[in-house]
Amino acid sequence: MSVDIVPHELQEEMGSEAPLGDAEAKPDRSTVGDGNCLLGALRAGGAYLDRHVGQVNALNVFPVPDGDTGTNMSLTMRAAVGEVGDKAHSSASEVARIVAHGALMGARGNSGVILSQIMRGFARALDAKETFMALDLAEALKEGATTAYKGVMKPVEGTILTVAREAAGAAGHAAAQGATIEGVLASAVTEAWASLARTPQLLPVLAEAGVVDAGGQGFTVLLEGMLRYVRGEGLGEAAGAGAQRPEAHVPEGQYNYDTQFVILGKALDVAAIREQVAKMGDSVMVVGDENTVKVHVHSDSPGRVIEYGSTQGKLSSVVVENMQLQYESFQAAQALSASRIPAAMVSSSPAGQLSEIATVAVVSGEGLRRVFESLGVSAIVSGGQTMNPSTQDLLMAIASVPSDQVILLPNNSNVILTAQQAKDLSAKHAALVPTRTVPQGIAALLAFNYQADLEANVEFMSEAGSQVQTGEITRAVRSVQVNGLAVAAGQIIGLLNGELVTADTDIPSVIRELLQRMRAEEREIITVYYGQDLSLADAEKVAEEIGRSYPGVDLEVLDGGQPYYYYIISAE
């Protein structure tokens, strides 16, 4: 049942519906599977997920411009299968073990961590098995779902967890009825689509927003890619079994190709790169800092854009999508692993000299980086919104600091599970302060006590972080109704502690509403961090209005340099 995947380049030449193996190598659906077959199926599942990244990202409940569930799952899966390399493996257990480890280390975001736990359980069920049959596959899917549930402190139904569990249940039933490997996967896919369609019934916020669960969709697409491989089919679009899938809309504009990549380098000039990329197309997004810049543009000459990017630094996570055909392919820079964005930036600090405890923080934006450095953070991992660091990135940062005791500050709700995973895997005595926003992380660092031990500092810092109110102002990328609020695409929206609470036509109105909800009159300090697309003059105008409305509050304006969000406001 072993069959090799056709390289992406050959698939393009053969057409999107070209089979993933030749006629003689087409898998026998009634025979036993080996390691090469399992790897081929997982690679195909990952490739199929790659093609649907934009579709999955678009399912984010909140209409913020940095929804990244699909991206995180895709990068996690790429790290998983990339761990195997080009070596052939006849042992199913060996492939499953290597893939699970790759997923564990490459996991990004909450969805990526849950996917890595599914892979972990999958591998456990296949332990010591050279080959697998239909019953073994069904048991692996079941153990994967069970392990994922155990890996989440408070499992929520109507998410990827539900879809994985119900798909595994259908697979088990099919196997018990004597189904082949193909039959087991087909039953899992059919039930996954049906389960996905039910997620809004289980999670009201999905029903209100008019979407299904993004993580569940990503997992379903992954399963369908595996099924297509077993059937010897190509990865082109086809009608899915069960539930109707959300439509993927081609972005407006005059160009046909969506090009994305990350530039890794030193002293990168974000503004200059943005100016040059803007000359090559529309829908331009260029964000980052002097070490890591993410580029997105719609153009008719993706090669020209990529060639320019390569002159600025090393490229990673390259994506070229034909928006008419919903075709996406990810390509990696030869010198670096495509599944990782190396991000650990170690800086000397008073904390490293005055305490045996080191601190590692996840930060996005050059201005915010300087704030954390000034507060004595031991190491910074670049990332946060839309560029979630992997488990490996955080482990590298933990290993880089000259201390056996380390406190992690994720500063983003979508990084907490990854940080927890890194903490558990580290050989050092690591602890987690579950900060969900950058202001919470800053407050936590301010509460660090150089004379206290690790446990006491975790308590002090967690309490300090929980006392901070965080407001974030950005622009809605689509129309939606959520939290009882009707939002139109293009409106300015405000999030309070990560929850969408207000929308209006201009930034000042949204800020006023957020401050009222923060009960700013009862706060002592308000700090305004302005984003990379705004100037100090812009921020000072906002601060003047805040000062007039709340004259008794200490007010500070700082350059955050954060992407996507015009302002981040901290009230404490």
Beta strands, then each sheet from edge to edge (+ up, - down):
strand 1: 257-264
strand 2: 282-288
strand 3: 292-299
strand 4: 314-322
strand 5: 327-331
strand 6: 344-346
strand 7: 357-363
strand 8: 379-382
strand 9: 405-409
strand 10: 429-432
strand 11: 469-475
strand 12: 480-482
strand 13: 485-487
strand 14: 492-496
strand 15: 499-504
strand 16: 525-530
strand 17: 554-559
strand 18: 567-571
sheet 1: 2+ 3- 1+ 4- 5+
sheet 2: 6+ 8- 7- 9- 10-
sheet 3: 15+ 14- 11+ 18- 16+ 17+
sheet 4: 12+ 13-
end
